[in-house]
Amino acid sequence: MSDMQDYTSSLEDVNSRKFETFSYLPAMTQEQIRKQVEYIISKGWNPAVEHTEPENAFDHYWYMWKLPMFGETDVDTVLAEAEACHKAHPDNHVRLIGFDNYAQSKGAEMVVFRGKPV
């Protein structure tokens, strides 16, 4: 490991892997996650929830939890779907996505629940 690396992460250790910008920070609180959902909705992006097993997070597509929530404007509905996915798949990572339909890309993506360590 490089002397420059200031976080513990390796491909061999699936429990230490980083996913996106927020994974380099301490875990978000429920209020911080709510603020991210508010931001996604304020931009007019379409929220979606995905999940996968920790060991497959980097070399497989993630499973979509239901369909993207096209046009959803209620923060509590989005948070409830993320929570429902986590309850249905407690060992999986669960991430929240904001699809930007104008740019045809993801505008935001963050893991909101980490799966159980392997």
N, CA, C and O atoms as CSV, one atom per row, in Angstrom:
chain,resi,resn,atom,element,x,y,z
A,1,MET,N,N,0.850,-1.179,0.000
A,1,MET,CA,C,0.000,0.000,0.000
A,1,MET,C,C,0.892,1.238,0.000
A,1,MET,O,O,1.940,1.251,0.645
A,2,SER,N,N,0.486,2.251,-0.706
A,2,SER,CA,C,1.237,3.493,-0.828
A,2,SER,C,C,1.238,4.275,0.476
A,2,SER,O,O,0.274,4.234,1.242
A,3,ASP,N,N,2.321,4.982,0.717
A,3,ASP,CA,C,2.384,5.859,1.882
A,3,ASP,C,C,1.428,7.035,1.739
A,3,ASP,O,O,1.079,7.676,2.731
A,4,MET,N,N,0.998,7.324,0.505
A,4,MET,CA,C,0.109,8.458,0.248
A,4,MET,C,C,-1.346,8.126,0.574
A,4,MET,O,O,-2.151,9.033,0.788
A,5,GLN,N,N,-1.689,6.851,0.613
A,5,GLN,CA,C,-3.081,6.466,0.839
A,5,GLN,C,C,-3.436,6.668,2.305
A,5,GLN,O,O,-2.795,6.092,3.184
A,6,ASP,N,N,-4.452,7.480,2.574
A,6,ASP,CA,C,-4.821,7.799,3.950
A,6,ASP,C,C,-6.111,7.114,4.384
A,6,ASP,O,O,-6.722,7.515,5.375
A,7,TYR,N,N,-6.529,6.089,3.653
A,7,TYR,CA,C,-7.713,5.323,4.017
A,7,TYR,C,C,-7.406,3.854,3.755
A,7,TYR,O,O,-6.567,3.526,2.916
A,8,THR,N,N,-8.080,2.989,4.466
A,8,THR,CA,C,-7.880,1.561,4.280
A,8,THR,C,C,-8.848,1.059,3.230
A,8,THR,O,O,-10.061,1.109,3.434
A,9,SER,N,N,-8.336,0.578,2.114
A,9,SER,CA,C,-9.171,0.039,1.057
A,9,SER,C,C,-8.306,-0.855,0.184
A,9,SER,O,O,-7.186,-0.494,-0.179
A,10,SER,N,N,-8.835,-2.023,-0.147
A,10,SER,CA,C,-8.110,-2.895,-1.061
A,10,SER,C,C,-9.111,-3.751,-1.818
A,10,SER,O,O,-10.208,-4.019,-1.327
A,11,LEU,N,N,-8.731,-4.178,-3.014
A,11,LEU,CA,C,-9.612,-5.021,-3.803
A,11,LEU,C,C,-9.787,-6.391,-3.165
A,11,LEU,O,O,-10.837,-7.017,-3.308
A,12,GLU,N,N,-8.759,-6.858,-2.460
A,12,GLU,CA,C,-8.832,-8.172,-1.827
A,12,GLU,C,C,-9.802,-8.187,-0.644
A,12,GLU,O,O,-10.401,-9.223,-0.359
A,13,ASP,N,N,-9.966,-7.067,0.042
A,13,ASP,CA,C,-10.834,-6.991,1.211
A,13,ASP,C,C,-12.141,-6.309,0.810
A,13,ASP,O,O,-12.219,-5.083,0.747
A,14,VAL,N,N,-13.171,-7.126,0.540
A,14,VAL,CA,C,-14.437,-6.558,0.043
A,14,VAL,C,C,-15.108,-5.646,1.058
A,14,VAL,O,O,-15.945,-4.828,0.677
A,15,ASN,N,N,-14.770,-5.762,2.332
A,15,ASN,CA,C,-15.386,-4.923,3.352
A,15,ASN,C,C,-14.783,-3.525,3.415
A,15,ASN,O,O,-15.360,-2.632,4.035
A,16,SER,N,N,-13.633,-3.325,2.784
A,16,SER,CA,C,-12.975,-2.019,2.843
A,16,SER,C,C,-13.160,-1.200,1.568
A,16,SER,O,O,-12.734,-0.046,1.514
A,17,ARG,N,N,-13.772,-1.761,0.566
A,17,ARG,CA,C,-13.856,-1.098,-0.740
A,17,ARG,C,C,-14.646,0.197,-0.688
A,17,ARG,O,O,-15.623,0.324,0.049
A,18,LYS,N,N,-14.199,1.154,-1.488
A,18,LYS,CA,C,-14.874,2.443,-1.616
A,18,LYS,C,C,-15.694,2.425,-2.900
A,18,LYS,O,O,-15.300,1.806,-3.888
A,19,PHE,N,N,-16.843,3.112,-2.877
A,19,PHE,CA,C,-17.754,3.061,-4.014
A,19,PHE,C,C,-17.846,4.377,-4.767
A,19,PHE,O,O,-17.752,4.398,-5.994
A,20,GLU,N,N,-18.026,5.451,-4.061
A,20,GLU,CA,C,-18.207,6.750,-4.677
A,20,GLU,C,C,-17.717,7.798,-3.684
A,20,GLU,O,O,-17.204,7.444,-2.623
A,21,THR,N,N,-17.860,9.046,-4.000
A,21,THR,CA,C,-17.316,10.122,-3.171
A,21,THR,C,C,-17.700,10.008,-1.709
A,21,THR,O,O,-16.842,10.161,-0.839
A,22,PHE,N,N,-18.962,9.743,-1.414
A,22,PHE,CA,C,-19.405,9.714,-0.024
A,22,PHE,C,C,-18.809,8.564,0.769
A,22,PHE,O,O,-18.765,8.631,1.997
A,23,SER,N,N,-18.347,7.505,0.103
A,23,SER,CA,C,-17.810,6.369,0.846
A,23,SER,C,C,-16.443,6.667,1.453
A,23,SER,O,O,-15.938,5.874,2.247
A,24,TYR,N,N,-15.842,7.786,1.097
A,24,TYR,CA,C,-14.579,8.191,1.704
A,24,TYR,C,C,-14.808,9.009,2.970
A,24,TYR,O,O,-13.863,9.333,3.690
A,25,LEU,N,N,-16.055,9.334,3.230
A,25,LEU,CA,C,-16.429,10.103,4.414
A,25,LEU,C,C,-17.067,9.170,5.434
A,25,LEU,O,O,-17.411,8.037,5.098
A,26,PRO,N,N,-17.228,9.620,6.660
A,26,PRO,CA,C,-17.973,8.792,7.622
A,26,PRO,C,C,-19.379,8.514,7.096
A,26,PRO,O,O,-19.909,9.272,6.284
A,27,ALA,N,N,-19.973,7.424,7.566
A,27,ALA,CA,C,-21.324,7.062,7.126
A,27,ALA,C,C,-22.281,8.233,7.346
A,27,ALA,O,O,-22.215,8.932,8.357
A,28,MET,N,N,-23.172,8.429,6.371
A,28,MET,CA,C,-24.131,9.528,6.478
A,28,MET,C,C,-25.210,9.192,7.509
A,28,MET,O,O,-25.605,8.037,7.664
A,29,THR,N,N,-25.668,10.214,8.198
A,29,THR,CA,C,-26.800,10.063,9.112
A,29,THR,C,C,-28.083,10.028,8.278
A,29,THR,O,O,-28.066,10.329,7.085
A,30,GLN,N,N,-29.181,9.663,8.913
A,30,GLN,CA,C,-30.464,9.654,8.210
A,30,GLN,C,C,-30.826,11.054,7.712
A,30,GLN,O,O,-31.412,11.198,6.639
A,31,GLU,N,N,-30.485,12.069,8.474
A,31,GLU,CA,C,-30.766,13.446,8.056
A,31,GLU,C,C,-29.927,13.837,6.839
A,31,GLU,O,O,-30.418,14.523,5.942
A,32,GLN,N,N,-28.678,13.410,6.803
A,32,GLN,CA,C,-27.824,13.704,5.650
A,32,GLN,C,C,-28.322,12.973,4.401
A,32,GLN,O,O,-28.293,13.528,3.303
A,33,ILE,N,N,-28.775,11.735,4.570
A,33,ILE,CA,C,-29.345,10.998,3.437
A,33,ILE,C,C,-30.599,11.709,2.943
A,33,ILE,O,O,-30.806,11.837,1.737
A,34,ARG,N,N,-31.429,12.167,3.862
A,34,ARG,CA,C,-32.644,12.920,3.501
A,34,ARG,C,C,-32.274,14.155,2.674
A,34,ARG,O,O,-32.929,14.452,1.675
A,35,LYS,N,N,-31.233,14.868,3.085
A,35,LYS,CA,C,-30.796,16.059,2.339
A,35,LYS,C,C,-30.364,15.694,0.924
A,35,LYS,O,O,-30.615,16.454,-0.011
A,36,GLN,N,N,-29.719,14.543,0.753
A,36,GLN,CA,C,-29.307,14.115,-0.581
A,36,GLN,C,C,-30.528,13.797,-1.447
A,36,GLN,O,O,-30.554,14.123,-2.634
A,37,VAL,N,N,-31.537,13.162,-0.851
A,37,VAL,CA,C,-32.772,12.883,-1.594
A,37,VAL,C,C,-33.460,14.193,-1.964
A,37,VAL,O,O,-33.954,14.340,-3.082
A,38,GLU,N,N,-33.495,15.131,-1.045
A,38,GLU,CA,C,-34.078,16.448,-1.348
A,38,GLU,C,C,-33.347,17.093,-2.519
A,38,GLU,O,O,-33.978,17.690,-3.391
A,39,TYR,N,N,-32.026,16.978,-2.545
A,39,TYR,CA,C,-31.231,17.553,-3.636
A,39,TYR,C,C,-31.583,16.866,-4.963
A,39,TYR,O,O,-31.800,17.537,-5.972
A,40,ILE,N,N,-31.637,15.540,-4.958
A,40,ILE,CA,C,-31.973,14.795,-6.180
A,40,ILE,C,C,-33.325,15.250,-6.719
A,40,ILE,O,O,-33.470,15.499,-7.916
A,41,ILE,N,N,-34.306,15.358,-5.839
A,41,ILE,CA,C,-35.648,15.769,-6.253
A,41,ILE,C,C,-35.658,17.221,-6.717
A,41,ILE,O,O,-36.334,17.554,-7.690
A,42,SER,N,N,-34.911,18.095,-6.026
A,42,SER,CA,C,-34.886,19.511,-6.408
A,42,SER,C,C,-34.288,19.721,-7.802
A,42,SER,O,O,-34.619,20.692,-8.483
A,43,LYS,N,N,-33.408,18.808,-8.224
A,43,LYS,CA,C,-32.805,18.903,-9.561
A,43,LYS,C,C,-33.718,18.318,-10.640
A,43,LYS,O,O,-33.428,18.426,-11.832
A,44,GLY,N,N,-34.823,17.699,-10.216
A,44,GLY,CA,C,-35.730,17.085,-11.183
A,44,GLY,C,C,-35.258,15.721,-11.651
A,44,GLY,O,O,-35.755,15.197,-12.649
A,45,TRP,N,N,-34.299,15.142,-10.935
A,45,TRP,CA,C,-33.780,13.833,-11.310
A,45,TRP,C,C,-34.726,12.737,-10.831
A,45,TRP,O,O,-35.492,12.937,-9.889
A,46,ASN,N,N,-34.667,11.588,-11.482
A,46,ASN,CA,C,-35.518,10.462,-11.138
A,46,ASN,C,C,-34.780,9.531,-10.175
A,46,ASN,O,O,-33.751,8.960,-10.538
A,47,PRO,N,N,-35.291,9.374,-8.954
A,47,PRO,CA,C,-34.621,8.508,-7.986
A,47,PRO,C,C,-34.810,7.027,-8.338
A,47,PRO,O,O,-35.808,6.635,-8.942
A,48,ALA,N,N,-33.837,6.231,-7.947
A,48,ALA,CA,C,-33.910,4.779,-8.102
A,48,ALA,C,C,-33.095,4.145,-6.982
A,48,ALA,O,O,-32.215,4.778,-6.400
A,49,VAL,N,N,-33.402,2.892,-6.692
A,49,VAL,CA,C,-32.693,2.146,-5.649
A,49,VAL,C,C,-32.155,0.868,-6.279
A,49,VAL,O,O,-32.860,0.192,-7.030
A,50,GLU,N,N,-30.899,0.539,-5.970
A,50,GLU,CA,C,-30.276,-0.695,-6.431
A,50,GLU,C,C,-29.635,-1.399,-5.241
A,50,GLU,O,O,-29.389,-0.788,-4.201
A,51,HIS,N,N,-29.368,-2.695,-5.410
A,51,HIS,CA,C,-28.700,-3.455,-4.353
A,51,HIS,C,C,-27.853,-4.560,-4.965
A,51,HIS,O,O,-28.090,-4.983,-6.096
A,52,THR,N,N,-26.855,-5.027,-4.204
A,52,THR,CA,C,-26.032,-6.156,-4.627
A,52,THR,C,C,-25.318,-6.753,-3.428
A,52,THR,O,O,-25.211,-6.129,-2.372
A,53,GLU,N,N,-24.832,-7.972,-3.610
A,53,GLU,CA,C,-24.032,-8.613,-2.583
A,53,GLU,C,C,-22.683,-7.904,-2.498
A,53,GLU,O,O,-22.151,-7.482,-3.525
A,54,PRO,N,N,-22.114,-7.762,-1.293
A,54,PRO,CA,C,-20.829,-7.061,-1.160
A,54,PRO,C,C,-19.728,-7.627,-2.053
A,54,PRO,O,O,-18.931,-6.869,-2.606
A,55,GLU,N,N,-19.677,-8.943,-2.196
A,55,GLU,CA,C,-18.603,-9.539,-3.002
A,55,GLU,C,C,-18.785,-9.310,-4.497
A,55,GLU,O,O,-17.851,-9.536,-5.266
A,56,ASN,N,N,-19.964,-8.867,-4.927
A,56,ASN,CA,C,-20.232,-8.620,-6.352
A,56,ASN,C,C,-20.319,-7.137,-6.698
A,56,ASN,O,O,-20.684,-6.787,-7.820
A,57,ALA,N,N,-19.997,-6.284,-5.771
A,57,ALA,CA,C,-20.220,-4.850,-5.962
A,57,ALA,C,C,-19.397,-4.245,-7.098
A,57,ALA,O,O,-19.787,-3.220,-7.657
A,58,PHE,N,N,-18.265,-4.858,-7.449
A,58,PHE,CA,C,-17.405,-4.245,-8.453
A,58,PHE,C,C,-17.384,-4.958,-9.795
A,58,PHE,O,O,-17.015,-4.355,-10.803
A,59,ASP,N,N,-17.766,-6.215,-9.831
A,59,ASP,CA,C,-17.643,-6.935,-11.098
A,59,ASP,C,C,-18.975,-7.442,-11.643
A,59,ASP,O,O,-19.003,-8.295,-12.530
A,60,HIS,N,N,-20.072,-6.919,-11.113
A,60,HIS,CA,C,-21.402,-7.292,-11.592
A,60,HIS,C,C,-22.298,-6.057,-11.613
A,60,HIS,O,O,-22.060,-5.077,-10.907
A,61,TYR,N,N,-23.332,-6.136,-12.445
A,61,TYR,CA,C,-24.348,-5.091,-12.389
A,61,TYR,C,C,-25.106,-5.219,-11.076
A,61,TYR,O,O,-25.262,-6.320,-10.547
A,62,TRP,N,N,-25.570,-4.109,-10.561
A,62,TRP,CA,C,-26.382,-4.131,-9.344
A,62,TRP,C,C,-27.821,-4.423,-9.735
A,62,TRP,O,O,-28.246,-4.069,-10.835
A,63,TYR,N,N,-28.579,-5.067,-8.848
A,63,TYR,CA,C,-29.984,-5.372,-9.081
A,63,TYR,C,C,-30.810,-4.115,-8.844
A,63,TYR,O,O,-30.597,-3.395,-7.868
A,64,MET,N,N,-31.754,-3.858,-9.745
A,64,MET,CA,C,-32.634,-2.720,-9.543
A,64,MET,C,C,-33.763,-3.123,-8.599
A,64,MET,O,O,-34.370,-4.181,-8.763
A,65,TRP,N,N,-34.035,-2.286,-7.624
A,65,TRP,CA,C,-35.156,-2.491,-6.709
A,65,TRP,C,C,-36.353,-1.793,-7.334
A,65,TRP,O,O,-36.440,-0.565,-7.327
A,66,LYS,N,N,-37.259,-2.569,-7.864
A,66,LYS,CA,C,-38.427,-2.054,-8.570
A,66,LYS,C,C,-37.975,-1.205,-9.759
A,66,LYS,O,O,-36.833,-1.322,-10.202
A,67,LEU,N,N,-38.844,-0.367,-10.268
A,67,LEU,CA,C,-38.490,0.524,-11.369
A,67,LEU,C,C,-38.008,1.858,-10.810
A,67,LEU,O,O,-38.300,2.180,-9.658
A,68,PRO,N,N,-37.269,2.649,-11.609
A,68,PRO,CA,C,-36.941,4.004,-11.144
A,68,PRO,C,C,-38.229,4.755,-10.809
A,68,PRO,O,O,-39.278,4.505,-11.403
A,69,MET,N,N,-38.140,5.660,-9.868
A,69,MET,CA,C,-39.326,6.401,-9.409
A,69,MET,C,C,-39.494,7.663,-10.249
A,69,MET,O,O,-39.268,8.778,-9.779
A,70,PHE,N,N,-39.897,7.459,-11.501
A,70,PHE,CA,C,-40.040,8.548,-12.455
A,70,PHE,C,C,-40.988,9.618,-11.925
A,70,PHE,O,O,-42.145,9.335,-11.614
A,71,GLY,N,N,-40.494,10.839,-11.825
A,71,GLY,CA,C,-41.326,11.961,-11.421
A,71,GLY,C,C,-41.657,12.028,-9.944
A,71,GLY,O,O,-42.464,12.863,-9.533
A,72,GLU,N,N,-41.056,11.171,-9.137
A,72,GLU,CA,C,-41.368,11.168,-7.701
A,72,GLU,C,C,-40.853,12.452,-7.056
A,72,GLU,O,O,-39.704,12.843,-7.260
A,73,THR,N,N,-41.710,13.099,-6.282
A,73,THR,CA,C,-41.332,14.350,-5.615
A,73,THR,C,C,-41.442,14.269,-4.100
A,73,THR,O,O,-41.173,15.250,-3.408
A,74,ASP,N,N,-41.832,13.111,-3.578
A,74,ASP,CA,C,-41.981,12.952,-2.132
A,74,ASP,C,C,-40.727,12.277,-1.560
A,74,ASP,O,O,-40.440,11.120,-1.866
A,75,VAL,N,N,-39.999,13.004,-0.738
A,75,VAL,CA,C,-38.756,12.506,-0.137
A,75,VAL,C,C,-39.020,11.256,0.684
A,75,VAL,O,O,-38.242,10.303,0.627
A,76,ASP,N,N,-40.111,11.246,1.449
A,76,ASP,CA,C,-40.410,10.109,2.314
A,76,ASP,C,C,-40.674,8.830,1.513
A,76,ASP,O,O,-40.338,7.738,1.971
A,77,THR,N,N,-41.261,8.950,0.346
A,77,THR,CA,C,-41.500,7.787,-0.508
A,77,THR,C,C,-40.179,7.183,-0.965
A,77,THR,O,O,-40.014,5.963,-0.948
A,78,VAL,N,N,-39.240,8.027,-1.371
A,78,VAL,CA,C,-37.927,7.551,-1.820
A,78,VAL,C,C,-37.192,6.877,-0.662
A,78,VAL,O,O,-36.636,5.791,-0.828
A,79,LEU,N,N,-37.188,7.511,0.499
A,79,LEU,CA,C,-36.517,6.941,1.664
A,79,LEU,C,C,-37.166,5.619,2.076
A,79,LEU,O,O,-36.468,4.687,2.477
A,80,ALA,N,N,-38.485,5.533,1.982
A,80,ALA,CA,C,-39.193,4.296,2.335
A,80,ALA,C,C,-38.805,3.156,1.392
A,80,ALA,O,O,-38.678,2.013,1.831
A,81,GLU,N,N,-38.617,3.448,0.113
A,81,GLU,CA,C,-38.207,2.411,-0.835
A,81,GLU,C,C,-36.782,1.926,-0.544
A,81,GLU,O,O,-36.508,0.729,-0.626
A,82,ALA,N,N,-35.887,2.836,-0.208
A,82,ALA,CA,C,-34.519,2.438,0.146
A,82,ALA,C,C,-34.539,1.559,1.400
A,82,ALA,O,O,-33.837,0.550,1.471
A,83,GLU,N,N,-35.335,1.947,2.369
A,83,GLU,CA,C,-35.453,1.168,3.608
A,83,GLU,C,C,-36.082,-0.198,3.335
A,83,GLU,O,O,-35.641,-1.200,3.899
A,84,ALA,N,N,-37.097,-0.254,2.487
A,84,ALA,CA,C,-37.743,-1.526,2.144
A,84,ALA,C,C,-36.756,-2.460,1.445
A,84,ALA,O,O,-36.750,-3.663,1.705
A,85,CYS,N,N,-35.937,-1.921,0.574
A,85,CYS,CA,C,-34.918,-2.718,-0.103
A,85,CYS,C,C,-33.922,-3.267,0.917
A,85,CYS,O,O,-33.548,-4.439,0.862
A,86,HIS,N,N,-33.501,-2.421,1.837
A,86,HIS,CA,C,-32.553,-2.850,2.877
A,86,HIS,C,C,-33.157,-3.946,3.751
A,86,HIS,O,O,-32.472,-4.910,4.094
A,87,LYS,N,N,-34.412,-3.811,4.109
A,87,LYS,CA,C,-35.074,-4.834,4.936
A,87,LYS,C,C,-35.232,-6.147,4.176
A,87,LYS,O,O,-35.109,-7.221,4.764
A,88,ALA,N,N,-35.503,-6.071,2.880
A,88,ALA,CA,C,-35.664,-7.274,2.066
A,88,ALA,C,C,-34.328,-7.954,1.776
A,88,ALA,O,O,-34.274,-9.167,1.572
A,89,HIS,N,N,-33.255,-7.170,1.758
A,89,HIS,CA,C,-31.917,-7.690,1.441
A,89,HIS,C,C,-30.907,-7.140,2.452
A,89,HIS,O,O,-30.037,-6.351,2.085
A,90,PRO,N,N,-31.013,-7.548,3.717
A,90,PRO,CA,C,-30.174,-6.946,4.767
A,90,PRO,C,C,-28.676,-7.201,4.615
A,90,PRO,O,O,-27.868,-6.462,5.177
A,91,ASP,N,N,-28.296,-8.232,3.866
A,91,ASP,CA,C,-26.870,-8.532,3.691
A,91,ASP,C,C,-26.263,-7.788,2.502
A,91,ASP,O,O,-25.049,-7.826,2.303
A,92,ASN,N,N,-27.094,-7.117,1.718
A,92,ASN,CA,C,-26.626,-6.447,0.502
A,92,ASN,C,C,-26.330,-4.964,0.722
A,92,ASN,O,O,-26.867,-4.331,1.631
A,93,HIS,N,N,-25.460,-4.431,-0.136
A,93,HIS,CA,C,-25.292,-2.983,-0.209
A,93,HIS,C,C,-26.527,-2.428,-0.918
A,93,HIS,O,O,-27.052,-3.049,-1.842
A,94,VAL,N,N,-26.983,-1.261,-0.480
A,94,VAL,CA,C,-28.124,-0.588,-1.116
A,94,VAL,C,C,-27.671,0.812,-1.495
A,94,VAL,O,O,-27.142,1.549,-0.662
A,95,ARG,N,N,-27.880,1.176,-2.756
A,95,ARG,CA,C,-27.490,2.533,-3.163
A,95,ARG,C,C,-28.672,3.272,-3.766
A,95,ARG,O,O,-29.586,2.693,-4.353
A,96,LEU,N,N,-28.601,4.573,-3.587
A,96,LEU,CA,C,-29.605,5.495,-4.099
A,96,LEU,C,C,-29.005,6.206,-5.303
A,96,LEU,O,O,-27.849,6.629,-5.271
A,97,ILE,N,N,-29.792,6.336,-6.359
A,97,ILE,CA,C,-29.329,6.957,-7.598
A,97,ILE,C,C,-30.293,8.062,-7.985
A,97,ILE,O,O,-31.499,7.951,-7.766
A,98,GLY,N,N,-29.757,9.128,-8.561
A,98,GLY,CA,C,-30.572,10.173,-9.160
A,98,GLY,C,C,-30.259,10.220,-10.646
A,98,GLY,O,O,-29.175,10.661,-11.030
A,99,PHE,N,N,-31.186,9.775,-11.492
A,99,PHE,CA,C,-30.982,9.788,-12.943
A,99,PHE,C,C,-31.362,11.144,-13.511
A,99,PHE,O,O,-32.473,11.632,-13.300
A,100,ASP,N,N,-30.428,11.747,-14.232
A,100,ASP,CA,C,-30.663,13.018,-14.912
A,100,ASP,C,C,-31.170,12.696,-16.311
A,100,ASP,O,O,-30.400,12.288,-17.181
A,101,ASN,N,N,-32.478,12.883,-16.526
A,101,ASN,CA,C,-33.053,12.489,-17.816
A,101,ASN,C,C,-32.646,13.403,-18.964
A,101,ASN,O,O,-32.801,13.015,-20.122
A,102,TYR,N,N,-32.136,14.592,-18.696
A,102,TYR,CA,C,-31.669,15.469,-19.769
A,102,TYR,C,C,-30.272,15.081,-20.225
A,102,TYR,O,O,-30.010,15.002,-21.426
A,103,ALA,N,N,-29.380,14.841,-19.286
A,103,ALA,CA,C,-28.011,14.446,-19.620
A,103,ALA,C,C,-27.917,12.955,-19.936
A,103,ALA,O,O,-26.890,12.487,-20.428
A,104,GLN,N,N,-28.993,12.204,-19.653
A,104,GLN,CA,C,-29.016,10.764,-19.874
A,104,GLN,C,C,-27.889,10.061,-19.122
A,104,GLN,O,O,-27.185,9.211,-19.667
A,105,SER,N,N,-27.741,10.439,-17.861
A,105,SER,CA,C,-26.690,9.857,-17.026
A,105,SER,C,C,-27.102,9.929,-15.561
A,105,SER,O,O,-28.142,10.490,-15.216
A,106,LYS,N,N,-26.276,9.357,-14.722
A,106,LYS,CA,C,-26.505,9.467,-13.282
A,106,LYS,C,C,-26.025,10.826,-12.819
A,106,LYS,O,O,-24.892,11.217,-13.102
A,107,GLY,N,N,-26.875,11.549,-12.109
A,107,GLY,CA,C,-26.480,12.829,-11.552
A,107,GLY,C,C,-25.967,12.679,-10.134
A,107,GLY,O,O,-25.201,13.509,-9.645
A,108,ALA,N,N,-26.402,11.602,-9.475
A,108,ALA,CA,C,-25.974,11.324,-8.103
A,108,ALA,C,C,-26.041,9.820,-7.878
A,108,ALA,O,O,-26.863,9.118,-8.467
A,109,GLU,N,N,-25.153,9.347,-7.010
A,109,GLU,CA,C,-25.136,7.928,-6.670
A,109,GLU,C,C,-24.425,7.777,-5.340
A,109,GLU,O,O,-23.316,8.281,-5.163
A,110,MET,N,N,-25.065,7.078,-4.397
A,110,MET,CA,C,-24.439,6.900,-3.084
A,110,MET,C,C,-24.950,5.630,-2.431
A,110,MET,O,O,-26.130,5.299,-2.548
A,111,VAL,N,N,-24.067,4.915,-1.742
A,111,VAL,CA,C,-24.461,3.750,-0.969
A,111,VAL,C,C,-25.046,4.270,0.341
A,111,VAL,O,O,-24.379,4.982,1.091
A,112,VAL,N,N,-26.307,3.904,0.607
A,112,VAL,CA,C,-26.964,4.391,1.822
A,112,VAL,C,C,-27.038,3.327,2.901
A,112,VAL,O,O,-27.238,3.647,4.073
A,113,PHE,N,N,-26.876,2.047,2.518
A,113,PHE,CA,C,-26.777,0.949,3.483
A,113,PHE,C,C,-25.688,0.015,2.998
A,113,PHE,O,O,-25.697,-0.406,1.841
A,114,ARG,N,N,-24.747,-0.311,3.875
A,114,ARG,CA,C,-23.705,-1.283,3.520
A,114,ARG,C,C,-24.152,-2.660,3.984
A,114,ARG,O,O,-24.748,-2.816,5.050
A,115,GLY,N,N,-23.846,-3.666,3.148
A,115,GLY,CA,C,-24.172,-5.039,3.502
A,115,GLY,C,C,-23.296,-5.531,4.640
A,115,GLY,O,O,-22.337,-4.879,5.053
A,116,LYS,N,N,-23.661,-6.697,5.125
A,116,LYS,CA,C,-22.876,-7.297,6.211
A,116,LYS,C,C,-21.514,-7.711,5.682
A,116,LYS,O,O,-21.394,-8.154,4.539
A,117,PRO,N,N,-20.486,-7.567,6.513
A,117,PRO,CA,C,-19.142,-7.977,6.091
A,117,PRO,C,C,-19.110,-9.447,5.704
A,117,PRO,O,O,-19.806,-10.275,6.292
A,118,VAL,N,N,-18.300,-9.752,4.717
A,118,VAL,CA,C,-18.172,-11.122,4.211
A,118,VAL,C,C,-17.275,-11.909,5.144
A,118,VAL,O,O,-17.027,-13.092,4.911
